[in-house]
Structure formats: C-alpha cells, structure tokens
Amino acid sequence: MPDSFAPQTIEMALQAISSQISESVSAERIPLAAAGGRFLAHDIYSPQDVPAHPLSAMDGFAFSLSTLNKTTRNKPLSLRVTGKSLAGRPLEGLVDPAGCVRIFTGARVPEGLDAVIPQERVRQGASEDTVEFSTDGISPMANIRQAGEDLAGGAVALAAGTRISPQAIALLASIGIAEVGVMRSLRVGVLSTGDEVADPGSPLPDGAIYDANRPLLIELIREIGAIPIDLGIVRDDAESLRHHLRHAASIADAVITSGGVSVGEADHTRAVMQSLGEIAFWKLAIKPGRPLAAGWIHNETGQRTPFFGLPGNPVAAFVTFQGIVGPCLQRLGGATPVQRPTVRARLAKATKKTFGRTEFLRCRLTRDAQGDWLAEIAASQGAASIKSLVDADGLAVLPHDAGPLAAGAAVDVLLLK
C-alpha cells in the first residue's frame, strides 16, 4: 500500500488530533464522598471566606497591639485576662482593648483584638487574672489566620476539569459542599491484535508471546481516571478486526488497539481504519513509537469515535500513550490534561541521537557534587524491553532538532517514579 503519511513531530500530531477533540461525556451530580478521582464539570465558587472569621493560629493570649503600642511600645505588659475563646465556642460580646483574652488554636479572635502572643512567652502576673509578656517581635495580626486567608468568598475554589483529589475533597467540605457536578467517567475500549499474542495464564504456543500491552494500557487508562473496557485479543484477520472495531466504537467513547500498525503483511489495522473512518496521522517522528495511528471510526449516525492504534512493542506503547493518547483522552473526558512531572538533568555521558526525531531514552537519575540531576542512559533501549522500563527513573527526552549530544548536555527527563 502506498504510504502518503509523512512522520509527524509529537507536537504536530498532538495538535492534529486534540484540536478536533472536545469533551464528549455528560455531567452528573454525585455526593462529595463518592467524588474522589472524578473530574469537575463546572467551576466551584466558595460561598464564604475560609476561614469565615479571624482565627488564632496557636494557643496563647489575644490582645490589641495597636491600642497598647500607643503608650507601651516594646515595654513589658501586665494585662488582665477578661475572657476565654475556644474553637467552636467563641467569646461573645465586646472586649476591653486594654486587657487580653485567653485563646486556643482555631478559636475565633474577638473583634478589636489584632495579635496573639504564644503562651510560651507569657508568665503569670501579680494576680490570678493577670498575665505579663513583652511585645518584642510581635507585629499586627501576628499568629492570626485572617478571614479569607485560605479562600475568599466568591473566588473559584476548584476549576472545571480538575481531578478531585483527597485534598480537593477536604477543601470542598470546608466550604460546605455536599454534592458536586462531575463528568461521566470516560469509557475506553482496549484490544490487542495478532496471532502471536496469548492471554497471561493460558498455555503459550510455540512462537507466541504473552500479551503485556493490554494490561499495561488498561492500567494507564485507570491512572488518568477513565474506565477501561477489556475487549480481548483479535486475530490477524481484516474482517474480524473490522467487526471488533465497530463493536468497540458502539460501546466506548474511544478505542485503543496495540499491534498491527507497522508495515507487515498481516498488519491490517491501517486498511481497516481507512474503511471505517478517517486517519489523522500514521507515523510519528519519535523513537520508540514511530508507528502510531490516530483517527476516527464513523458510525451510521455520523458520530465519530476517536481511535488510537499503538505499536506492538510495550515500551513504544507506553511512550506513545504518555505523549499523545493520554492527553487526548483527558481532553475527551472533560479533564484538564496533566502530564507526568519533569526535571532538568545533564547527560552523564555523550549520547547518540538521530536528527529529525524526538527520542525517549530510559535513564537512571543521580545527583552530582553540586546537587544537580545527572541522567545515566540505560544500556538497554529495545522497544520490547519492559524490565528496563521498570528499572528506569525516567525518560530522557532528546529534542527533535538535536543531533548527537555531548556529556553534560541539558535535557528534560519525564519522571516515572
């Protein structure tokens, strides 16, 4: 089959597919307690300041520094204790600005008082209801959490597309939110192709390999908050593949295959894709992961289901999922795409590199004498070497426009651990 698809840079490929993808799932309201890991459908605004009132940040005594400073600046003070304020049981009414109030962590600071002196700096006064301390080093609002310090009323507490973490649940609970609108979880169909692939746990025929890609992709899909649909293994037969892809597109929001996208005689995926829909791109200018297909499967109603055909080698499948598929799926599911974190590191040794493609090399990270990151490129870089991927701290990203790189060259490292 003639090849009219020139290899695309990872940036061009991501733009080509993501620009035509918009969120395809509906929203639903669920209890906050069930919202962990889901994606917010709408911005959530805080109905109030958090905290709602000035609160003490420690146990001690609240007093009016501004009042006392007018006559006793930096002099030892002897103040009468006029009341007590506890968390959940604030002192009611007006207080004497010339006195002080016993206060505890999280308690509301009475109106008119503007500083808290830690109890460790206070000693008993001449009488039971007086205390003595110095205001040295104490500034206005010292040891007080001001109203709205954490979150102002009317401000966006969490933006649409945010994945709801345990911390986010705590924040929403703190502003009284009991239910949230979330995107329906994206459903992603996953299947492997090839006569040589067998399910783990089954007898392994001569010349066959166990399917590592499908379990890998299923877990990567879960990791980004989507629901994988395991569609098993499809043999090297064009009509069977066509049937399975049609079925997958009818039950899933997106479809991922692995294998069957190179130029082998039995690699039917490309021809089947062209018969079922359209292809956005077929090859990437990256290593590993050059044979990556992306496009859409059409149904009778005109609906388009995004399709991604990943390479059969596990490391290549992992790299292309991280760079292309994951961000597209997150966008499709209404999520704000989140990439793995990166660090800047220097290459420990000179590294071969082919100009005109982005290379992702497994590496270990160490620190040099100055504390900077050093990337030690792994000796094994085979696209089927899963063990080297497990052992790697990250993937050193060698830029598309670079040739061979000298020792000490700075590169980004995509962290895996």
C-alpha positions as CSV (number, residue, x, y, z in Angstrom):
1,M,0.0,0.0,0.0
2,P,1.5,3.4,-0.9
3,D,2.4,5.5,2.1
4,S,1.3,9.1,1.9
5,F,1.6,9.8,5.6
6,A,4.9,11.6,6.5
7,P,6.1,11.2,10.1
8,Q,4.9,14.0,12.3
9,T,6.5,15.6,15.3
10,I,4.9,14.8,18.6
11,E,3.7,18.4,18.8
12,M,2.2,18.4,15.3
13,A,0.5,15.0,16.0
14,L,-1.0,16.1,19.3
15,Q,-2.3,19.3,17.7
16,A,-3.8,17.4,14.7
17,I,-5.9,15.1,16.9
18,S,-6.6,17.2,20.0
19,S,-7.8,20.2,18.0
20,Q,-10.6,18.1,16.8
21,I,-11.5,16.5,20.1
22,S,-13.8,18.1,22.6
23,E,-15.4,16.7,25.7
24,S,-17.8,14.0,24.7
25,V,-19.2,12.9,28.1
26,S,-22.2,14.3,30.0
27,A,-22.2,15.6,33.6
28,E,-23.9,14.2,36.6
29,R,-24.2,15.2,40.3
30,I,-22.9,12.8,42.9
31,P,-22.2,13.0,46.7
32,L,-18.9,14.6,47.6
33,A,-18.0,11.3,49.4
34,A,-18.2,9.5,46.1
35,A,-16.3,12.1,44.0
36,G,-12.7,11.0,44.6
37,G,-10.8,10.6,41.3
38,R,-13.6,12.2,39.2
39,F,-13.3,15.4,37.1
40,L,-15.3,18.5,37.9
41,A,-17.8,19.5,35.3
42,H,-18.0,23.2,36.4
43,D,-16.1,25.8,38.3
44,I,-16.9,25.7,42.0
45,Y,-17.1,29.1,43.8
46,S,-16.6,29.5,47.5
47,P,-19.9,30.7,49.1
48,Q,-17.9,32.2,52.0
49,D,-14.5,33.3,53.3
50,V,-12.3,30.5,54.5
51,P,-11.8,30.9,57.4
52,A,-15.0,32.8,57.9
53,H,-13.6,34.8,60.8
54,P,-10.1,35.6,62.1
55,L,-8.8,32.6,64.0
56,S,-5.9,32.0,66.3
57,A,-3.0,30.0,64.9
58,M,-1.8,28.9,68.3
59,D,-2.6,28.7,72.0
60,G,-1.9,31.9,73.8
61,F,-3.5,35.3,74.6
62,A,-5.2,37.7,72.1
63,F,-4.8,41.4,72.7
64,S,-4.9,44.8,70.9
65,L,-1.4,45.5,69.9
66,S,-2.4,48.7,68.1
67,T,-4.1,50.1,71.3
68,L,-1.2,49.2,73.6
69,N,1.6,50.3,71.3
70,K,0.4,53.8,71.6
71,T,1.7,54.1,75.2
72,T,3.7,50.9,75.9
73,R,5.7,50.2,72.7
74,N,8.2,47.4,73.3
75,K,7.7,47.6,77.1
76,P,6.7,44.6,79.3
77,L,2.9,44.5,79.7
78,S,0.8,43.4,82.5
79,L,-2.8,42.7,81.3
80,R,-5.9,41.5,82.9
81,V,-7.5,38.4,81.3
82,T,-11.1,39.3,80.6
83,G,-12.3,36.1,79.0
84,K,-11.7,32.9,77.1
85,S,-12.2,31.9,73.4
86,L,-12.2,28.3,72.4
87,A,-12.6,26.6,68.9
88,G,-16.3,26.3,68.3
89,R,-17.1,28.4,71.5
90,P,-16.1,32.0,70.7
91,L,-16.2,34.7,73.3
92,E,-19.3,36.8,72.8
93,G,-19.7,40.5,73.2
94,L,-17.3,43.4,73.3
95,V,-13.9,43.0,74.9
96,D,-11.7,45.5,76.8
97,P,-8.9,46.6,74.4
98,A,-6.7,47.3,77.4
99,G,-7.0,43.7,78.5
100,C,-6.4,40.3,76.9
101,V,-8.3,37.1,76.2
102,R,-7.2,33.5,76.7
103,I,-7.4,31.9,73.3
104,F,-6.8,28.4,71.8
105,T,-5.8,27.2,68.3
106,G,-8.6,27.5,65.9
107,A,-10.7,29.8,68.1
108,R,-12.3,33.0,66.8
109,V,-10.3,36.1,67.6
110,P,-12.6,38.7,69.3
111,E,-13.4,41.8,67.4
112,G,-10.9,44.6,68.3
113,L,-8.0,42.4,69.1
114,D,-5.2,42.1,66.5
115,A,-2.4,39.9,67.8
116,V,-1.9,36.6,69.6
117,I,1.1,36.1,71.9
118,P,2.1,32.4,72.2
119,Q,1.5,31.0,75.7
120,E,5.2,30.1,76.0
121,R,6.1,33.8,76.1
122,V,3.6,34.6,78.9
123,R,4.1,34.4,82.6
124,Q,1.7,34.6,85.5
125,G,1.1,38.2,86.7
126,A,0.8,39.6,90.2
127,S,-2.8,38.3,90.5
128,E,-4.6,35.3,89.2
129,D,-6.4,37.2,86.5
130,T,-3.3,39.0,85.0
131,V,-0.5,37.9,82.7
132,E,2.8,39.5,81.8
133,F,4.7,39.5,78.5
134,S,6.8,41.6,76.1
135,T,5.6,42.6,72.6
136,D,9.1,42.4,71.2
137,G,8.9,40.9,67.7
138,I,5.1,40.9,67.6
139,S,3.5,42.6,64.6
140,P,-0.1,43.4,63.9
141,M,-2.1,40.2,63.1
142,A,0.7,38.1,64.4
143,N,-0.4,34.4,64.9
144,I,-3.8,35.1,63.4
145,R,-5.3,33.5,60.4
146,Q,-7.2,36.3,58.7
147,A,-10.7,35.8,57.3
148,G,-10.5,34.7,53.7
149,E,-6.8,33.9,54.0
150,D,-7.2,30.4,52.6
151,L,-10.0,31.2,50.2
152,A,-12.0,34.4,49.6
153,G,-15.8,34.2,49.3
154,G,-16.8,34.3,45.6
155,A,-13.4,33.0,44.4
156,V,-13.0,29.9,42.3
157,A,-12.3,27.1,44.8
158,L,-11.7,24.5,42.1
159,A,-11.8,24.9,38.3
160,A,-13.7,22.8,35.9
161,G,-11.6,19.8,34.7
162,T,-9.8,19.4,38.0
163,R,-9.4,15.8,39.1
164,I,-10.9,15.6,42.6
165,S,-8.1,14.5,45.0
166,P,-8.4,13.8,48.8
167,Q,-7.1,17.4,49.3
168,A,-9.8,18.8,47.0
169,I,-12.5,16.8,48.9
170,A,-11.2,18.4,52.1
171,L,-11.4,21.9,50.5
172,L,-14.9,21.4,49.2
173,A,-16.1,20.0,52.5
174,S,-14.6,23.1,54.3
175,I,-16.9,25.4,52.3
176,G,-20.0,23.3,52.9
177,I,-20.2,21.5,49.6
178,A,-22.0,18.2,49.9
179,E,-22.6,17.4,46.2
180,V,-20.6,18.1,43.1
181,G,-21.2,18.1,39.3
182,V,-18.7,15.7,37.7
183,M,-18.1,14.4,34.2
184,R,-19.3,10.9,33.5
185,S,-16.3,8.7,33.5
186,L,-14.8,8.2,30.0
187,R,-15.1,4.6,28.7
188,V,-12.1,3.4,26.7
189,G,-12.2,0.2,24.7
190,V,-8.8,-1.7,24.6
191,L,-7.9,-4.6,22.4
192,S,-4.7,-6.3,21.2
193,T,-4.2,-7.7,17.7
194,G,-2.1,-10.5,16.4
195,D,-2.0,-14.3,16.0
196,E,1.2,-14.4,18.1
197,V,-0.4,-12.9,21.3
198,A,-1.7,-15.1,24.1
199,D,-3.5,-14.1,27.4
200,P,-1.4,-14.4,30.5
201,G,-2.3,-17.6,32.4
202,S,-3.1,-19.5,29.2
203,P,-0.8,-22.1,27.6
204,L,1.8,-20.4,25.4
205,P,2.1,-21.9,21.9
206,D,5.4,-22.1,20.1
207,G,6.4,-18.7,18.7
208,A,3.8,-16.9,20.8
209,I,4.2,-14.2,23.4
210,Y,2.0,-13.2,26.4
211,D,0.0,-10.0,25.9
212,A,1.7,-7.3,28.0
213,N,0.2,-4.3,26.2
214,R,-3.4,-4.8,27.1
215,P,-2.8,-5.0,30.8
216,L,-0.4,-2.0,30.5
217,L,-2.9,0.1,28.7
218,I,-5.8,-0.8,31.0
219,E,-3.8,0.4,34.0
220,L,-2.7,3.6,32.2
221,I,-6.3,4.3,31.4
222,R,-7.3,3.8,35.0
223,E,-4.4,6.1,36.1
224,I,-5.9,9.0,34.2
225,G,-9.3,8.5,35.7
226,A,-11.1,6.7,32.8
227,I,-12.8,3.3,32.7
228,P,-11.1,0.6,30.6
229,I,-13.2,-1.9,28.7
230,D,-11.2,-5.0,28.1
231,L,-12.1,-6.3,24.6
232,G,-9.5,-9.1,24.5
233,I,-7.4,-10.2,21.6
234,V,-8.3,-10.0,17.9
235,R,-6.5,-12.3,15.5
236,D,-4.8,-11.2,12.2
237,D,-7.9,-11.1,10.1
238,A,-9.2,-7.9,8.5
239,E,-12.9,-8.8,8.7
240,S,-12.6,-9.9,12.3
241,L,-10.8,-6.6,13.2
242,R,-13.4,-4.6,11.3
243,H,-16.2,-6.3,13.3
244,H,-14.4,-5.8,16.7
245,L,-13.6,-2.1,16.0
246,R,-17.2,-1.4,15.0
247,H,-18.4,-3.0,18.2
248,A,-15.8,-1.2,20.3
249,A,-16.9,2.2,18.8
250,S,-20.5,1.4,19.7
251,I,-19.9,0.9,23.4
252,A,-16.9,3.1,24.2
253,D,-16.0,6.8,24.0
254,A,-12.6,6.0,22.5
255,V,-10.9,2.9,21.2
256,I,-7.2,1.8,21.6
257,T,-5.5,-1.1,19.8
258,S,-2.0,-2.3,20.1
259,G,-0.1,-4.1,17.4
260,G,-0.9,-4.2,13.7
261,V,0.2,-0.7,12.7
262,S,3.6,-1.4,11.1
263,V,4.2,-2.3,7.5
264,G,4.0,-6.1,7.9
265,E,1.9,-8.1,5.5
266,A,-0.5,-9.2,8.2
267,D,-0.9,-5.7,9.7
268,H,-4.5,-4.9,8.8
269,T,-5.3,-2.1,11.1
270,R,-4.5,0.8,8.7
271,A,-6.6,-0.6,5.8
272,V,-9.5,-1.4,8.2
273,M,-9.3,2.1,9.7
274,Q,-9.5,3.7,6.2
275,S,-12.6,1.6,5.5
276,L,-14.3,2.5,8.8
277,G,-13.5,6.2,9.1
278,E,-10.5,8.5,8.7
279,I,-6.9,8.7,9.7
280,A,-5.3,11.9,11.1
281,F,-1.8,10.5,11.1
282,W,0.0,7.2,10.9
283,K,3.6,7.8,11.8
284,L,5.4,9.8,14.4
285,A,9.0,11.2,14.2
286,I,9.8,9.7,17.6
287,K,11.7,6.7,19.0
288,P,10.3,4.4,20.3
289,G,6.8,4.7,18.9
290,R,7.1,5.6,15.3
291,P,4.1,3.5,14.0
292,L,1.3,5.3,15.9
293,A,-2.1,5.6,14.2
294,A,-4.8,8.1,15.2
295,G,-8.2,8.9,13.7
296,W,-11.9,8.3,14.0
297,I,-14.3,5.4,13.5
298,H,-17.6,6.6,11.9
299,N,-21.0,5.1,12.6
300,E,-24.2,5.2,10.7
301,T,-25.4,8.4,12.5
302,G,-22.3,10.3,11.7
303,Q,-20.8,10.1,15.2
304,R,-17.0,9.9,15.3
305,T,-15.3,7.7,17.9
306,P,-11.6,8.6,18.4
307,F,-9.2,5.7,17.6
308,F,-5.6,5.2,18.5
309,G,-3.5,2.3,17.1
310,L,-0.4,1.9,19.2
311,P,2.7,-0.1,18.4
312,G,3.0,-3.7,19.5
313,N,6.2,-3.2,21.5
314,P,5.4,-2.4,25.1
315,V,7.8,0.4,25.6
316,A,6.7,2.1,22.4
317,A,3.1,1.7,23.5
318,F,3.9,3.3,26.9
319,V,5.7,6.2,25.3
320,T,3.0,7.0,22.8
321,F,0.3,6.8,25.4
322,Q,2.2,9.3,27.6
323,G,2.9,11.7,24.8
324,I,-0.3,11.5,22.7
325,V,-3.1,9.2,23.8
326,G,-3.3,10.2,27.5
327,P,-3.6,13.9,26.9
328,C,-6.2,13.3,24.2
329,L,-8.3,11.0,26.4
330,Q,-8.2,13.5,29.3
331,R,-9.4,16.3,26.9
332,L,-12.2,14.0,25.6
333,G,-13.3,13.3,29.2
334,G,-13.5,16.9,30.1
335,A,-10.4,16.9,32.2
336,T,-7.5,19.4,32.3
337,P,-4.6,17.4,30.8
338,V,-2.0,16.6,33.3
339,Q,1.4,15.3,32.2
340,R,3.9,13.5,34.3
341,P,6.3,15.8,36.1
342,T,9.7,16.5,34.5
343,V,13.1,17.6,35.8
344,R,16.1,19.2,34.0
345,A,19.2,17.0,34.1
346,R,22.6,16.8,32.4
347,L,23.6,13.7,30.4
348,A,26.2,11.7,32.3
349,K,27.8,10.5,29.0
350,A,27.8,11.5,25.3
351,T,24.7,10.1,23.7
352,K,24.0,9.1,20.1
353,K,20.9,10.8,18.6
354,T,19.4,10.9,15.1
355,F,18.4,14.4,13.9
356,G,14.8,14.8,12.9
357,R,13.1,12.8,15.6
358,T,12.4,13.0,19.3
359,E,13.9,10.2,21.3
360,F,12.7,9.0,24.7
361,L,15.6,7.1,26.4
362,R,15.2,5.2,29.7
363,C,17.6,6.5,32.3
364,R,18.5,6.5,36.0
365,L,18.8,9.7,37.9
366,T,21.6,10.6,40.3
367,R,22.9,13.8,41.9
368,D,26.3,15.4,41.1
369,A,28.5,17.1,43.7
370,Q,26.6,20.3,43.3
371,G,23.2,18.6,43.8
372,D,22.1,18.8,40.2
373,W,20.5,15.9,38.4
374,L,22.5,13.6,36.2
375,A,20.8,11.3,33.7
376,E,22.6,8.0,33.1
377,I,21.1,6.5,29.9
378,A,20.3,2.8,30.3
379,A,22.3,0.4,28.1
380,S,19.1,-1.5,27.0
381,Q,16.9,0.7,24.9
382,G,15.0,-2.0,23.0
383,A,11.3,-1.2,22.4
384,A,10.3,-4.6,23.8
385,S,12.5,-4.4,27.0
386,I,9.9,-4.0,29.7
387,K,12.4,-4.7,32.6
388,S,14.4,-1.6,31.6
389,L,11.3,0.5,31.7
390,V,10.5,-0.8,35.2
391,D,14.1,-0.1,36.4
392,A,14.2,3.4,34.9
393,D,13.7,6.6,37.0
394,G,12.5,8.5,33.9
395,L,12.6,9.0,30.2
396,A,15.3,11.4,28.9
397,V,13.7,13.5,26.1
398,L,16.2,14.2,23.4
399,P,14.8,17.0,21.2
400,H,13.6,16.6,17.6
401,D,16.1,19.1,16.2
402,A,19.2,17.8,18.0
403,G,21.9,15.5,16.7
404,P,24.3,13.6,18.9
405,L,24.6,15.1,22.4
406,A,27.7,15.6,24.4
407,A,28.2,14.7,28.0
408,G,26.8,17.5,30.2
409,A,24.1,18.5,27.7
410,A,20.9,19.5,29.5
411,V,17.7,17.5,28.7
412,D,14.2,17.2,30.2
413,V,13.5,13.9,32.0
414,L,9.9,12.7,32.2
415,L,9.7,11.1,35.7
416,L,8.4,7.6,36.0
417,K,8.9,7.3,39.8
